[in-house]
Amino acid sequence: MTKSGTLITLLTDFGTSDYYVAAMKGVILSRSTGVQIVDVTHDIEPQNVLSAAYVLLGASDQFPPGTIHLAVVDPGVGSARRGIVLRTSRYYFVGPDNGLFSLVAPESTKAFEIQPSSYVATVISDTFHGRDIFAPVAAALSAGIKVEDLAIPVSRTTRLPALIEMTGSEIHSRIIHIDRFGNAVTGIERRHLSSDTLPRDFSLRMSSDHLIRQQKRFYAQEPVSLGQPFLVWGSIGFLEISVTNGSAAELLGLSCGQEVTLKLG
């Protein structure tokens, strides 16, 4: 039986028009009948591991201790990439070892490589490890099975490349996520700077040659100039490119992975 109150969150790039999400939920509920499943999102851009890592960061630490975060954005499914479980002081993270958990778990986090066992599917599809490996492992953890019975310790896991590079007065980064409002989130965080307020003569240049020189505290801060892009600190401390009541991504032709450079004077 599952432990009372156990939660599993689910984040994928599967969308909701196919059977994939329902199949994973069916596996979990069949193996751990008292578990609660919370959908984080299934609308991650296909194969966009970095965007998924950002969304997982924004949601994961709002859940109670003991929550199991199951995330599957897995362009390497069927290859030699490992399936892993990470154990932090508060949570478990289950999914592919492709950098997906880089922003939620430091390198020192205890990591385990999932092994064949009676807890995973007898027949494993080369194209759907979410159903056949990761969902069964998350269900087993929620039912009180020890991670050591599912996986073996490993010393390293795959990490995403650093989100910034500092060169003198410049911070080089890239767009890591575009939200449904068209705000383009960069990899630049508050902790990279000495002040929330950017210097008066700052500029942010994108590879599309657009230049931004305005910062706001919130999206509707006066003066409002429709179609005029600005920078704003998002709710989890990343610098966003935004426009008021519009999509910065559409206006400026932005996409995930696009390079940006913040010049501080």
C-alpha positions in Angstrom: 0.0 0.0 0.0 1.1 3.5 -0.6 2.0 5.9 2.2 -0.8 8.3 3.1 -0.5 11.6 1.3 2.2 10.6 -1.2 2.3 12.9 -4.2 3.8 12.3 -7.7 4.1 15.2 -10.0 4.3 14.6 -13.7 6.1 16.8 -16.3 6.5 15.8 -20.0 6.6 17.1 -23.5 3.9 14.5 -24.5 1.0 16.9 -25.0 -2.5 15.7 -24.2 -3.8 14.5 -27.6 -2.2 11.1 -27.4 -2.4 8.2 -25.0 1.1 8.7 -23.5 0.2 10.7 -20.3 -2.8 8.5 -19.6 -0.8 5.4 -19.9 1.8 6.6 -17.4 -0.9 7.6 -15.0 -2.5 4.2 -15.4 0.7 2.4 -14.5 1.1 4.6 -11.4 -2.4 4.1 -10.2 -2.4 0.4 -10.9 0.7 0.0 -8.7 0.1 2.5 -6.0 -3.6 3.0 -5.5 -3.5 5.7 -2.9 -1.1 8.1 -4.7 -2.1 11.6 -5.8 -0.9 12.7 -9.2 -0.4 16.4 -10.0 0.3 17.5 -13.6 2.9 20.2 -13.8 2.7 20.4 -17.6 2.7 18.3 -20.7 3.2 21.2 -23.0 7.0 21.5 -22.9 8.3 22.2 -26.4 9.2 18.7 -27.8 12.7 17.6 -26.9 13.5 20.9 -25.1 15.3 19.6 -22.0 16.5 23.0 -20.9 13.0 24.5 -21.0 11.7 21.5 -19.0 14.5 22.0 -16.4 13.4 25.6 -15.9 9.7 24.7 -15.5 10.6 21.9 -13.1 12.7 24.4 -11.1 9.7 26.8 -10.9 7.3 24.2 -9.6 9.1 21.5 -7.7 10.0 23.2 -4.4 6.4 24.3 -3.8 5.4 20.7 -3.0 5.5 19.1 0.5 8.5 17.0 1.5 8.3 13.4 0.2 6.9 14.4 -3.2 8.2 12.4 -6.1 8.8 14.5 -9.2 8.6 12.4 -12.4 9.8 14.2 -15.5 10.1 12.8 -18.9 11.5 14.9 -21.7 13.6 12.3 -23.4 15.0 12.8 -26.9 17.5 10.0 -26.1 14.9 7.3 -25.3 16.1 3.9 -26.3 19.8 4.9 -26.4 22.6 4.3 -23.9 21.5 7.2 -21.8 20.6 6.1 -18.2 17.4 6.3 -16.2 18.1 7.8 -12.8 16.6 8.6 -9.4 17.9 11.6 -7.5 17.3 11.9 -3.8 17.5 15.3 -2.1 16.7 16.2 1.5 13.1 16.8 0.5 12.3 15.0 -2.8 12.9 12.2 -5.2 13.4 13.0 -8.9 12.8 10.3 -11.5 13.6 10.4 -15.2 16.3 10.3 -17.9 19.9 11.2 -17.2 20.1 14.0 -19.8 20.5 17.2 -17.7 16.8 17.5 -17.0 17.4 17.8 -13.2 20.4 20.1 -13.4 18.6 23.2 -12.0 16.8 21.4 -9.1 19.5 19.2 -7.8 23.1 20.2 -7.1 26.0 18.0 -8.3 26.4 16.7 -4.7 22.9 15.2 -4.8 22.7 11.4 -4.2 22.1 9.8 -7.5 21.1 6.2 -8.6 20.9 4.5 -11.9 17.7 2.5 -12.4 18.3 -1.2 -12.8 16.1 -4.1 -14.3 13.9 -5.4 -11.5 10.5 -6.8 -10.8 9.2 -3.3 -10.3 9.6 -2.2 -14.0 7.7 -3.6 -17.0 8.5 -7.1 -18.1 8.7 -6.0 -21.7 10.3 -2.5 -22.2 9.5 -0.5 -25.3 12.5 1.2 -26.9 10.4 4.3 -27.4 8.4 4.7 -24.2 10.5 4.4 -21.1 8.1 6.9 -19.4 5.5 4.1 -19.2 7.7 1.1 -18.8 10.5 2.3 -16.5 10.0 5.7 -15.0 6.3 5.5 -14.0 6.8 2.0 -12.4 9.8 3.3 -10.4 8.0 6.4 -9.2 5.0 4.2 -8.2 7.4 1.9 -6.3 8.9 4.8 -4.4 5.5 6.1 -3.5 4.6 2.6 -2.2 7.6 2.7 0.2 10.1 0.6 -1.8 13.6 1.8 -1.1 15.5 3.4 -3.9 18.4 0.9 -3.2 16.0 -1.9 -4.3 15.4 -0.1 -7.6 18.7 1.4 -8.5 22.5 1.5 -7.8 24.4 4.5 -6.6 26.4 6.5 -9.2 28.9 9.2 -8.7 27.9 11.5 -11.6 24.9 12.5 -13.7 24.6 14.5 -16.8 24.6 18.2 -16.3 23.4 21.0 -18.7 26.0 23.5 -19.8 26.4 26.5 -17.6 23.7 29.1 -18.3 26.1 32.1 -18.2 29.6 33.1 -19.0 31.0 36.3 -17.6 33.5 38.3 -19.6 34.5 41.6 -18.0 31.4 43.7 -17.8 29.4 41.3 -20.0 27.2 38.3 -19.2 26.7 35.9 -22.1 23.7 33.6 -21.8 20.8 32.3 -23.9 17.0 32.1 -23.9 16.1 29.0 -21.8 12.3 29.2 -21.9 9.4 31.0 -23.6 6.2 31.1 -21.5 2.7 31.1 -22.8 2.6 34.9 -22.7 5.7 35.2 -25.0 8.0 36.3 -22.2 11.5 35.0 -23.1 13.4 33.8 -20.0 17.2 34.2 -20.1 19.7 32.1 -18.1 20.7 35.2 -16.1 19.7 35.1 -12.5 19.5 37.8 -9.8 22.4 36.0 -7.9 24.7 36.8 -10.8 24.4 40.5 -10.1 25.1 42.7 -7.2 21.7 44.6 -7.4 18.2 44.0 -8.6 18.4 47.3 -10.5 20.6 47.2 -13.6 23.0 50.0 -14.2 21.6 53.1 -16.0 23.6 52.4 -19.2 23.0 48.6 -19.4 22.0 47.0 -22.7 20.9 43.5 -23.6 21.7 42.4 -27.2 20.2 39.4 -28.9 21.6 37.4 -31.8 18.8 39.0 -33.8 20.6 42.4 -33.2 17.7 43.7 -31.2 18.9 46.0 -28.3 17.0 46.5 -25.1 17.9 49.4 -22.7 14.8 49.5 -20.4 14.1 47.6 -17.1 10.8 47.4 -15.3 9.7 46.0 -11.9 6.5 44.5 -13.3 4.8 44.1 -16.7 2.4 47.0 -16.4 4.7 49.6 -14.8 4.3 53.0 -16.2 5.1 54.4 -18.7 3.4 51.7 -20.9 4.6 51.7 -24.4 2.9 49.0 -26.4 5.4 47.0 -28.5 8.4 48.4 -26.6 10.5 45.5 -25.1 12.0 45.7 -21.6 13.7 43.5 -19.0 12.0 42.3 -15.8 13.0 39.9 -13.1 10.6 36.9 -13.2 9.1 35.3 -10.2 11.9 32.8 -9.6 14.7 35.2 -10.2 15.5 34.9 -13.9 15.8 37.9 -16.2 13.0 38.0 -18.8 12.5 39.8 -22.1 9.0 41.1 -22.1 6.5 43.6 -23.7 3.4 44.9 -22.0 0.2 43.0 -23.1 2.0 41.3 -25.9 4.5 38.5 -26.9 8.1 39.5 -26.8 8.9 36.2 -28.6 6.7 37.1 -31.5 7.6 40.7 -31.7 11.4 40.1 -31.7 11.4 36.6 -33.3 12.9 34.9 -30.3 13.4 31.2 -29.7 14.8 28.9 -27.1 18.6 28.6 -27.3 19.1 32.1 -28.8 22.1 33.8 -27.5 21.9 37.1 -25.5 24.5 39.4 -24.0 23.9 41.7 -21.1 26.4 44.6 -21.0 26.6 46.3 -17.6 27.9 49.7 -18.5 
